[in-house]
């Protein structure tokens, strides 16, 4: 995979991933908008991604 490639492997999942991202942002108190979010810090963006991973791991462990 090329560096910097950010594509959804299943295009139908894009909307669900965006909802999940917005939900995670709300939980950590980051004001994420649809579209451009270049005004956010790396820390804010990282907290959103970290929250998403945390929730995915929790869901995986729950389903074991």
N, CA, C and O atoms as a MOPAC input file, in Angstrom:
PM7 MOZYME 1SCF
protein

 N      0.85200 1    -1.18300 1     0.00000 1
 C      0.00000 1     0.00000 1     0.00000 1
 C      0.89100 1     1.23700 1     0.00000 1
 O      1.89100 1     1.30000 1     0.71600 1
 N      0.52600 1     2.17900 1    -0.78400 1
 C      1.30200 1     3.41100 1    -0.91000 1
 C      1.20900 1     4.23600 1     0.37000 1
 O      0.17400 1     4.26600 1     1.03600 1
 N      2.28800 1     4.88600 1     0.68900 1
 C      2.30600 1     5.72900 1     1.87700 1
 C      1.35300 1     6.90100 1     1.66900 1
 O      1.33800 1     7.52100 1     0.60600 1
 N      0.56100 1     7.19600 1     2.69300 1
 C     -0.38200 1     8.29100 1     2.59800 1
 C     -1.71600 1     7.88400 1     1.99300 1
 O     -2.60900 1     8.71500 1     1.82400 1
 N     -1.84900 1     6.61100 1     1.66900 1
 C     -3.10200 1     6.12700 1     1.10200 1
 C     -4.12800 1     6.00200 1     2.21900 1
 O     -3.88700 1     5.32800 1     3.22100 1
 N     -5.24100 1     6.63700 1     2.04700 1
 C     -6.29300 1     6.60700 1     3.05500 1
 C     -7.61000 1     6.31800 1     2.35300 1
 O     -8.43000 1     7.21100 1     2.13900 1
 N     -7.79400 1     5.05100 1     2.00000 1
 C     -9.01900 1     4.71300 1     1.29000 1
 C     -9.77300 1     3.64100 1     2.05700 1
 O     -9.16900 1     2.79600 1     2.71800 1
 N    -11.07700 1     3.68200 1     1.96600 1
 C    -11.93200 1     2.70200 1     2.59800 1
 C    -12.02600 1     1.49700 1     1.67800 1
 O    -12.40700 1     1.62900 1     0.51500 1
 N    -11.68000 1     0.32300 1     2.19300 1
 C    -11.68600 1    -0.87600 1     1.36300 1
 C    -13.09200 1    -1.26900 1     0.93100 1
 O    -13.29100 1    -1.81900 1    -0.15200 1
 N    -14.07000 1    -0.97900 1     1.79500 1
 C    -15.46300 1    -1.25600 1     1.45800 1
 C    -16.18500 1     0.08200 1     1.39700 1
 O    -16.53700 1     0.63600 1     2.43900 1
 N    -16.41300 1     0.61300 1     0.20000 1
 C    -16.99500 1     1.95800 1     0.06900 1
 C    -18.31800 1     2.13800 1     0.82300 1
 O    -18.61400 1     3.23400 1     1.29700 1
 N    -19.10100 1     1.08400 1     0.93300 1
 C    -20.38800 1     1.17200 1     1.62400 1
 C    -20.21500 1     1.43700 1     3.11700 1
 O    -21.15500 1     1.87500 1     3.78000 1
 N    -19.02500 1     1.17500 1     3.64900 1
 C    -18.76300 1     1.35400 1     5.08000 1
 C    -18.36300 1     2.79000 1     5.42200 1
 O    -18.29100 1     3.14100 1     6.60000 1
 N    -18.10600 1     3.61100 1     4.43200 1
 C    -17.61500 1     4.97600 1     4.67400 1
 C    -18.53700 1     5.77100 1     5.59000 1
 O    -18.06100 1     6.42700 1     6.51700 1
 N    -19.82900 1     5.72800 1     5.35400 1
 C    -20.78100 1     6.50100 1     6.16000 1
 C    -20.76000 1     6.03400 1     7.62200 1
 O    -20.77700 1     6.85600 1     8.53800 1
 N    -20.72200 1     4.72800 1     7.83100 1
 C    -20.66900 1     4.19600 1     9.18700 1
 C    -19.38700 1     4.59200 1     9.89900 1
 O    -19.41100 1     4.91600 1    11.08700 1
 N    -18.27300 1     4.56800 1     9.18800 1
 C    -16.99700 1     4.98300 1     9.77600 1
 C    -17.01800 1     6.46500 1    10.15300 1
 O    -16.48500 1     6.85600 1    11.19100 1
 N    -17.62800 1     7.27100 1     9.31400 1
 C    -17.72300 1     8.70500 1     9.62400 1
 C    -18.58200 1     8.94700 1    10.85800 1
 O    -18.24700 1     9.79200 1    11.68800 1
 N    -19.69500 1     8.20800 1    10.98700 1
 C    -20.54200 1     8.33800 1    12.18000 1
 C    -19.76500 1     7.90800 1    13.42500 1
 O    -19.83700 1     8.55400 1    14.47100 1
 N    -19.02200 1     6.80800 1    13.29300 1
 C    -18.21500 1     6.29800 1    14.39800 1
 C    -17.16300 1     7.32800 1    14.81600 1
 O    -16.93500 1     7.53900 1    16.00700 1
 N    -16.52900 1     7.96100 1    13.83800 1
 C    -15.51200 1     8.97500 1    14.11200 1
 C    -16.12500 1    10.18400 1    14.82100 1
 O    -15.54000 1    10.70600 1    15.77000 1
 N    -17.28400 1    10.62500 1    14.37300 1
 C    -17.94400 1    11.77500 1    14.99500 1
 C    -18.35500 1    11.44400 1    16.42800 1
 O    -18.23900 1    12.28900 1    17.31500 1
 N    -18.83100 1    10.22700 1    16.65900 1
 C    -19.21600 1     9.78900 1    17.99600 1
 C    -17.99100 1     9.77900 1    18.92400 1
 O    -18.06600 1    10.25000 1    20.05900 1
 N    -16.88100 1     9.24700 1    18.44300 1
 C    -15.65100 1     9.20600 1    19.23900 1
 C    -15.16400 1    10.61800 1    19.54300 1
 O    -14.71400 1    10.88500 1    20.65800 1
 N    -15.24400 1    11.51700 1    18.58000 1
 C    -14.81700 1    12.90400 1    18.78700 1
 C    -15.66600 1    13.56900 1    19.86100 1
 O    -15.14800 1    14.29400 1    20.71000 1
 N    -16.95300 1    13.32400 1    19.82200 1
 C    -17.86400 1    13.90700 1    20.80300 1
 C    -17.52500 1    13.39600 1    22.20400 1
 O    -17.55800 1    14.15700 1    23.17000 1
 N    -17.19900 1    12.10600 1    22.31200 1
 C    -16.88100 1    11.50000 1    23.60700 1
 C    -15.62400 1    12.09500 1    24.23100 1
 O    -15.54300 1    12.21400 1    25.45300 1
 N    -14.65300 1    12.46500 1    23.42300 1
 C    -13.41400 1    13.03100 1    23.96900 1
 C    -13.40800 1    14.56200 1    23.94000 1
 O    -12.41200 1    15.18500 1    24.30700 1
 N    -14.51100 1    15.16400 1    23.50700 1
 C    -14.64400 1    16.61700 1    23.55100 1
 C    -13.93000 1    17.36600 1    22.45100 1
 O    -13.51300 1    18.50800 1    22.64700 1
 N    -13.78000 1    16.73700 1    21.28700 1
 C    -13.13100 1    17.38900 1    20.14900 1
 C    -14.21800 1    17.85800 1    19.19000 1
 O    -15.11000 1    17.09000 1    18.82900 1
 N    -14.14100 1    19.11600 1    18.78200 1
 C    -15.13400 1    19.68500 1    17.87800 1
 C    -14.76900 1    19.33700 1    16.43100 1
 O    -14.17600 1    20.14400 1    15.71500 1
 N    -15.13100 1    18.13800 1    16.02300 1
 C    -14.84600 1    17.64400 1    14.68400 1
 C    -16.00600 1    18.01900 1    13.76500 1
 O    -17.17000 1    17.89300 1    14.14700 1
 N    -15.69300 1    18.47400 1    12.56400 1
 C    -16.73200 1    18.83500 1    11.61000 1
 C    -16.60700 1    17.95600 1    10.37100 1
 O    -15.56200 1    17.35100 1    10.13100 1
 N    -17.66800 1    17.89100 1     9.59700 1
 C    -17.58700 1    17.21500 1     8.29900 1
 C    -16.77200 1    18.10500 1     7.37600 1
 O    -17.01100 1    19.30900 1     7.29400 1
 N    -15.82600 1    17.52100 1     6.69500 1
 C    -14.98600 1    18.30100 1     5.79300 1
 C    -13.64600 1    18.60900 1     6.41100 1
 O    -13.05200 1    17.75200 1     7.06500 1
 N    -13.16000 1    19.81300 1     6.21500 1
 C    -11.82000 1    20.22900 1     6.62800 1
 C    -11.72400 1    20.38600 1     8.14200 1
 O    -12.55700 1    21.04800 1     8.76200 1
 N    -10.70200 1    19.77200 1     8.72800 1
 C    -10.45800 1    19.88200 1    10.16300 1
 C     -9.00000 1    20.23900 1    10.43800 1
 O     -8.43600 1    19.81700 1    11.44700 1
 N     -8.39100 1    21.01000 1     9.54700 1
 C     -6.99500 1    21.37900 1     9.67200 1
 C     -6.68600 1    22.29000 1    10.83900 1
 O     -5.52000 1    22.51600 1    11.16100 1
 N     -7.71700 1    22.81500 1    11.47400 1
 C     -7.51100 1    23.68800 1    12.62100 1
 C     -7.29400 1    22.89100 1    13.91000 1
 O     -6.96800 1    23.47900 1    14.94200 1
 N     -7.46800 1    21.57400 1    13.87300 1
 C     -7.28700 1    20.74700 1    15.05500 1
 C     -5.81400 1    20.40700 1    15.25100 1
 O     -5.05000 1    20.30700 1    14.29100 1
 N     -5.43400 1    20.23300 1    16.50600 1
 C     -4.05300 1    19.87800 1    16.80200 1
 C     -3.84400 1    18.37500 1    16.59800 1
 O     -4.80300 1    17.60800 1    16.50400 1
 N     -2.59200 1    17.97800 1    16.53300 1
 C     -2.26500 1    16.55800 1    16.42100 1
 C     -2.78100 1    15.80800 1    17.64400 1
 O     -3.24800 1    14.67500 1    17.53100 1
 N     -2.69600 1    16.42800 1    18.78500 1
 C     -3.17600 1    15.80800 1    20.02400 1
 C     -4.68500 1    15.55100 1    19.94300 1
 O     -5.15100 1    14.47800 1    20.32800 1
 N     -5.44200 1    16.52100 1    19.44900 1
 C     -6.89400 1    16.35400 1    19.33100 1
 C     -7.22300 1    15.23700 1    18.34300 1
 O     -8.04800 1    14.36900 1    18.62900 1
 N     -6.57700 1    15.26200 1    17.18500 1
 C     -6.81400 1    14.21800 1    16.19700 1
 C     -6.41800 1    12.84900 1    16.73300 1
 O     -7.11600 1    11.86300 1    16.49700 1
 N     -5.31300 1    12.78600 1    17.44400 1
 C     -4.86200 1    11.53000 1    18.02600 1
 C     -5.81400 1    10.99900 1    19.07000 1
 O     -5.99900 1     9.78800 1    19.18700 1
 N     -6.42100 1    11.89400 1    19.83300 1
 C     -7.36700 1    11.44800 1    20.85400 1
 C     -8.61100 1    10.83900 1    20.21900 1
 O     -9.19200 1     9.90300 1    20.76900 1
 N     -9.02000 1    11.35600 1    19.07500 1
 C    -10.16600 1    10.78800 1    18.36600 1
 C     -9.81500 1     9.38100 1    17.86700 1
 O    -10.57700 1     8.43500 1    18.07200 1
 N     -8.67100 1     9.25400 1    17.22000 1
 C     -8.23900 1     7.94300 1    16.73200 1
 C     -8.04700 1     6.95300 1    17.87200 1
 O     -8.41200 1     5.78400 1    17.74900 1
 N     -7.48000 1     7.41300 1    18.97300 1
 C     -7.28000 1     6.54800 1    20.13100 1
 C     -8.59300 1     6.07700 1    20.72000 1
 O     -8.71900 1     4.92100 1    21.12400 1
 N     -9.57000 1     6.96700 1    20.77000 1
 C    -10.89800 1     6.59800 1    21.28300 1
 C    -11.55800 1     5.57400 1    20.36700 1
 O    -12.22000 1     4.65100 1    20.84000 1
 N    -11.37800 1     5.73700 1    19.06100 1
 C    -11.94200 1     4.76900 1    18.11500 1
 C    -11.32600 1     3.38500 1    18.32700 1
 O    -12.03800 1     2.38200 1    18.35200 1
 N    -10.01200 1     3.33700 1    18.47700 1
 C     -9.33600 1     2.05500 1    18.69300 1
 C     -9.78500 1     1.44200 1    20.01500 1
 O    -10.03600 1     0.23900 1    20.08500 1
 N     -9.88900 1     2.25100 1    21.05300 1
 C    -10.32000 1     1.76700 1    22.35800 1
 C    -11.69900 1     1.11400 1    22.26000 1
 O    -11.92100 1     0.03100 1    22.80100 1
 N    -12.61300 1     1.77600 1    21.57000 1
 C    -13.96700 1     1.23300 1    21.42100 1
 C    -13.97800 1    -0.04500 1    20.57800 1
 O    -14.74400 1    -0.96600 1    20.86000 1
 N    -13.13100 1    -0.10600 1    19.54500 1
 C    -13.06500 1    -1.31600 1    18.72000 1
 C    -12.51900 1    -2.48700 1    19.53300 1
 O    -13.02300 1    -3.60400 1    19.41600 1
 N    -11.50500 1    -2.25200 1    20.34700 1
 C    -10.94000 1    -3.30700 1    21.17800 1
 C    -11.97400 1    -3.77700 1    22.19700 1
 O    -12.12900 1    -4.97800 1    22.41700 1
 N    -12.67800 1    -2.83900 1    22.81700 1
 C    -13.71800 1    -3.20700 1    23.78200 1
 C    -14.78400 1    -4.07500 1    23.12800 1
 O    -15.22700 1    -5.06400 1    23.71200 1
 N    -15.19400 1    -3.70900 1    21.92600 1
 C    -16.21700 1    -4.47300 1    21.21700 1
 C    -15.69700 1    -5.86800 1    20.85200 1
 O    -16.43600 1    -6.84800 1    20.94800 1
 N    -14.45100 1    -5.96200 1    20.44300 1
 C    -13.85100 1    -7.24400 1    20.10300 1
 C    -13.80100 1    -8.14700 1    21.33600 1
 O    -14.17500 1    -9.31800 1    21.26900 1
 N    -13.33400 1    -7.59500 1    22.46900 1
 C    -13.24700 1    -8.38100 1    23.69000 1
 C    -14.61700 1    -8.83700 1    24.16600 1
 O    -14.76500 1    -9.94100 1    24.69000 1
 N    -15.61000 1    -7.99000 1    23.98300 1
 C    -16.98700 1    -8.32300 1    24.37600 1
 C    -17.50600 1    -9.51000 1    23.55600 1
 O    -18.27200 1   -10.32900 1    24.06200 1
 N    -17.08700 1    -9.59800 1    22.29700 1
 C    -17.57400 1   -10.65100 1    21.40300 1
 C    -16.77800 1   -11.94400 1    21.48500 1
 O    -17.09700 1   -12.90700 1    20.78700 1
 N    -15.74100 1   -11.98600 1    22.33000 1
 C    -14.95300 1   -13.21300 1    22.47200 1
 C    -15.72200 1   -14.30300 1    23.17800 1
 O    -15.19800 1   -15.39900 1    23.37600 1

